[in-house]
């Protein structure tokens, strides 16, 4: 066995007997300073160790070709009805998708952006093949060529309350679809007049409103007519007055030849009692969603949802669109409020918190469009937004696979207004940067942390001891000199 005396021989830290040491005030002062310095540097080192360390690089975005990107949006149009509001997607590869509906919802709103009804989640408007009678089929039984009753702002309310069923054609003389509908509408009106004489029977009346006439501008606007021709169905005793003072009614989207119009009108009559209330057992006979739908309750619309697009330059276009209606560009106002517009899948709260922990600069980035109102003082103005987006990938060291790789997009937008002779739109053109920002969390070595702590403690202790020793020797030398001068 190795004796204790031999073990003592390898002692690196030889002890000096306490009786041979001398305490001094300078040594005590330096000891206090050294202790505070050690505590301060120890705290700074611990804080540095706990601080997140990341490395940021700019690399080429190597996403696979054909990979799709999600674009979320929530945009309100206070002067564009949900009836015709369409969301279209285009890109430079030739992809064209018009009026996407599966991932989009629409909510009617008033001019103050308040919801006035339930969400409207309908598909495309029915495709109309017969926009009117073919030549020779629209000849009227009476030679004057006028069968539908002309309504104006002065007499509309009276007739809408007088007849159990009122079918109204809102038209414009310049509209080609209105011109094609006119013969069949007049013929159907005369046929129904003969079968249900307003003076004797009075169960139905076919009427028309000229929205191009200045005197009817307010009437058409109050009924939210934005496309021509628009056929509305008013039922006395069945319409429900809402909190805004309007009656609920429906729009007709079926075929526009005289036979189809007469057949539809007769089914409405058959499903209505003499008192004007619907016969519930027969209501299903005309409850066909491909022919009629609820009419818009307001002149505004909020559209929200998302679109999956390819990672190539493209655009999302929001506009009034229909294959069987005409629009007056001079009366379409595309003013809108962007509540949100973002790229990429939405992160959960935990994921977003992790992203901002590693890359807090993203938490302070305000998207250029979000929360902004784009207003035009007059109609017929197209709003063009050009968006440049860049992707940021954040690589976390957390063990969960959901936190391994997080993606976040930021963008800048440049907006412009343009007045043209075409129907105005709100266009969001986007372009994705070929580069991306890669943020990786850097791991810290615990052994390196311990080494730094030892270096701090030993270094401060050693430096303070050297300074104290030098100062002590200097004082002794000064005293010796003073003593030498005295003798």
RAFENPE-V5218 format. One record per run of one state. SS is the DSSP state (H for helix, E for strand, C for the rest). FROM is the first residue (numbers start at 1). TO is the last residue. Records with the same first field share a line. If there is no record, write none. Layout:
# RAFENPE-V5218
SS = FROM-TO  FROM-TO
This chain:
# RAFENPE-V5218
C = 1-3  9-17  21-24  51-53  61-67  78-84  92-95  98-103  110-114  121-148  151-155  163-164  172-175  196-203  211-213  223-227  229-229  236-240  242-246  248-249  253-257  271-271  273-277  279-279  286-291  295-299  311-313  321-325  327-328  332-335  344-348  359-359  365-371  375-380  396-400  404-404  420-424  442-445  487-487
H = 4-8  18-20  25-50  156-162  176-195  214-222  258-270  280-285  329-331  349-358  360-364  401-403  446-486
E = 54-60  68-77  85-91  96-97  104-109  115-120  149-150  165-171  204-210  228-228  230-235  241-241  247-247  250-252  272-272  278-278  292-294  300-310  314-320  326-326  336-343  372-374  381-395  405-419  425-441
